[in-house]
């Protein structure tokens, strides 16, 4: 019994110290993001490349996936609303589901799977190969040159892709409304405009930005904690991705609570 209590206490302390470490790293990055001198030419060049790799390069595949999954989900929502007699509320249902829930969360999952593990592996390799130490010895600010561009690219990419995802899902909603309810485009647009509010748009943007921030922050932080051997890299990547997905679900739960309050 005492051993179990001791193990639980040790695990709790480890989680606490890790949370404090992540919070401190996040505050440091956020502070650098507010400093004009952080945006030097080398940093801006890395930022543009990261946005290209994270969002632009994946855009064709992302649009295809968004259309397929978006159509399936929106079709299911419309059919369920019809069966429950909620067609009069279809505008509010679609707006809430698309803007508040599905678009930001599903976009975050796709970007996390593609870019989160890649960034984690990249930073872990640089740590094991002592490249980070070499940059520090040349007085290169790691936050400005390596970390901040990747984190900002996550914020910009997830937000932009979530907006694209929302548009694709709205188009899917119209197609299903046209074939399922013979609804005209003007009627569909009128329903959406009457249902959408500033709070829905604000929630989409804030959730997407928060998701994007942690999608890059947590893998970078995990990469910095990698051991000195190459065999430690897969362990660091696995831990980083687990922490990332836990964080995504926590953010989703907190946003839901905030919306309900």
C-alpha positions in Angstrom: 0.0 0.0 0.0 2.8 2.4 0.9 4.7 1.6 -2.3 1.6 2.3 -4.3 1.1 5.7 -2.6 4.8 6.5 -3.1 4.6 5.6 -6.8 1.5 7.7 -7.2 3.2 10.7 -5.4 6.3 10.3 -7.6 4.1 10.2 -10.7 2.2 13.3 -9.6 5.4 15.2 -8.9 6.8 14.3 -12.3 3.6 15.5 -14.0 3.7 18.7 -12.0 7.4 19.4 -12.8 6.7 18.7 -16.5 3.7 21.0 -16.5 5.7 23.8 -14.9 8.5 23.2 -17.4 6.1 23.4 -20.4 4.4 26.5 -19.0 7.8 28.2 -18.5 8.9 27.3 -22.0 5.5 28.6 -23.4 5.9 31.9 -21.5 9.4 32.3 -22.8 8.3 31.7 -26.4 5.3 34.0 -26.0 7.5 36.8 -24.6 9.9 36.5 -27.6 6.9 36.6 -29.9 6.1 40.1 -28.6 9.6 41.4 -29.2 10.2 43.2 -32.5 13.9 42.2 -32.6 12.8 38.5 -32.7 11.6 39.0 -36.3 15.0 39.4 -38.0 15.4 38.3 -41.7 16.7 34.8 -40.9 13.7 34.2 -38.6 11.2 35.4 -41.2 12.8 33.2 -43.8 12.5 30.1 -41.6 8.9 31.2 -40.8 7.9 31.4 -44.4 9.4 27.9 -45.2 7.7 26.4 -42.2 4.3 27.7 -43.2 4.9 26.3 -46.7 5.8 22.9 -45.3 3.0 22.8 -42.8 0.1 24.3 -44.7 0.7 25.0 -48.4 2.5 21.8 -49.3 -0.3 19.6 -47.8 -3.2 21.7 -49.1 -4.3 19.5 -52.1 -4.4 16.4 -49.9 -6.0 18.3 -47.1 -8.8 19.6 -49.3 -9.5 16.1 -50.5 -9.6 14.7 -47.0 -11.7 17.6 -45.7 -14.3 17.1 -48.5 -14.6 13.4 -48.0 -14.8 13.5 -44.2 -16.7 16.8 -44.2 -19.3 15.4 -46.5 -19.8 12.3 -44.4 -20.1 14.1 -41.2 -22.4 16.9 -42.5 -24.6 14.3 -44.3 -24.9 12.4 -41.0 -25.8 15.6 -39.1 -28.5 16.6 -41.6 -30.0 13.2 -41.7 -30.0 12.9 -37.9 -31.6 16.4 -37.6 -34.3 15.3 -40.0 -35.0 12.2 -38.1 -35.3 14.1 -34.8 -37.4 16.8 -36.4 -34.8 19.6 -36.0 -34.7 20.8 -39.6 -35.8 24.3 -38.4 -32.6 24.4 -36.3 -30.4 23.1 -39.0 -28.6 26.4 -39.5 -27.6 26.7 -35.8 -26.6 23.0 -35.7 -24.4 23.3 -38.7 -22.8 26.6 -37.6 -22.0 25.2 -34.1 -20.8 21.9 -35.3 -18.6 23.3 -38.1 -17.2 26.4 -36.5 -17.0 25.4 -32.8 -16.1 21.7 -33.0 -15.2 19.8 -36.0 -13.2 22.1 -38.2 -10.6 23.3 -35.6 -10.3 19.9 -33.9 -10.0 17.8 -37.0 -7.6 20.2 -38.6 -5.5 20.1 -35.5 -5.4 16.3 -35.6 -4.3 16.2 -39.2 -1.5 18.8 -38.7 -0.4 17.1 -35.4 -0.1 13.8 -37.2 1.9 15.3 -40.1 4.0 18.0 -38.6 4.0 17.3 -34.8 6.0 14.1 -35.1 8.3 15.6 -37.8 9.2 18.7 -35.6 9.7 16.4 -32.6 12.1 14.2 -34.5 13.9 17.2 -36.0 14.6 18.8 -32.6 15.5 15.5 -31.1 18.1 14.8 -33.8 19.6 18.3 -33.4 19.8 17.8 -29.7 21.5 14.4 -30.0 23.9 15.6 -32.7 24.8 18.7 -30.5 23.6 21.0 -33.2 21.7 23.1 -30.7 24.9 23.4 -28.6 26.8 24.5 -31.7 24.2 27.2 -32.5 24.3 28.4 -28.9 28.1 28.6 -29.0 27.7 30.9 -32.0 25.4 33.1 -30.0 22.3 32.1 -32.0 19.1 32.6 -30.1 17.4 29.2 -30.3 14.0 30.6 -29.5 14.1 33.2 -32.2 15.8 31.1 -34.9 14.4 27.6 -34.3 11.4 27.5 -32.0 9.4 30.7 -32.6 9.1 30.3 -36.4 7.8 26.7 -36.0 5.3 27.7 -33.3 4.1 30.7 -35.3 3.8 28.5 -38.4 1.6 26.1 -36.4 -0.7 29.0 -35.3 -1.0 30.4 -38.8 -1.3 27.0 -40.6 -3.9 25.5 -38.3 -6.0 28.7 -38.3 -5.8 29.0 -42.1 -6.5 25.3 -42.7 -9.4 25.3 -40.2 -11.0 28.2 -42.2 -10.6 26.3 -45.4 -12.1 23.2 -43.7 -15.1 25.2 -42.5 -15.7 26.5 -46.1 -15.5 23.0 -47.5 -18.0 21.7 -44.9 -20.4 24.5 -45.6 -20.3 23.6 -49.3 -20.9 20.0 -48.3 -23.8 21.1 -46.2 -25.3 22.9 -49.2 -25.0 19.9 -51.4 -26.7 17.7 -48.9 -29.4 20.3 -48.3 -29.9 20.6 -52.1 -30.4 16.8 -52.7 -32.0 15.9 -49.3 -34.3 18.9 -48.8 -34.3 20.5 -52.3 -33.1 23.8 -50.6 -32.0 26.6 -52.9 -28.7 28.4 -52.4 -30.2 31.7 -51.4 -32.3 29.9 -48.7 -29.2 28.0 -47.5 -27.2 31.2 -47.2 -30.0 33.0 -45.4 -30.2 30.2 -42.8 -26.4 30.3 -42.2 -26.3 34.1 -42.0 -29.1 34.1 -39.5 -27.4 31.3 -37.4 -23.8 32.4 -37.4 -22.6 34.9 -34.8 -19.4 36.6 -33.8 -19.0 34.1 -30.9 -18.8 31.2 -33.4 -16.2 32.9 -35.5 -14.2 33.9 -32.4 -14.3 30.4 -31.1 -13.0 29.0 -34.4 -10.1 31.4 -34.5 -9.2 31.1 -30.8 -9.4 27.3 -30.8 -7.4 27.0 -34.0 -4.7 29.4 -32.7 -4.4 27.5 -29.4 -4.3 24.2 -31.1 -1.6 25.4 -33.5 0.5 26.8 -30.7 0.6 23.6 -28.7 0.9 21.4 -31.8 4.4 22.8 -32.2 5.3 23.8 -28.7 4.9 20.3 -27.1 6.9 18.4 -29.7 9.7 21.0 -29.5 9.7 20.8 -25.7 9.8 17.0 -25.9 12.7 17.1 -28.4 14.7 19.3 -26.0 14.3 16.6 -23.3 15.7 13.8 -25.4 18.6 11.8 -24.0 22.1 11.7 -25.5 21.6 8.5 -27.6 19.9 7.9 -30.9 17.8 5.2 -29.3 16.3 7.9 -27.1 14.7 9.7 -30.1 11.8 7.3 -30.7 11.0 7.5 -26.9 11.0 11.3 -27.0 8.8 11.4 -30.1 6.3 8.9 -28.6 6.1 10.9 -25.3 5.8 14.1 -27.2 2.9 12.9 -29.3 1.1 11.4 -26.3 1.4 14.7 -24.5 0.2 16.5 -27.6 -2.9 14.5 -28.1 -3.8 14.7 -24.4 -3.4 18.5 -24.7 -5.7 18.6 -27.7 -8.4 16.8 -25.9 -8.0 19.0 -22.8 -8.2 22.2 -24.9 -11.4 20.7 -26.6 -13.0 20.0 -23.2 -12.1 23.4 -21.8 -13.5 25.2 -24.8 -16.7 23.3 -24.6 -17.0 24.2 -20.9 -16.3 27.9 -21.7 -19.0 27.8 -24.5 -21.6 26.3 -22.2 -20.9 28.8 -19.4 
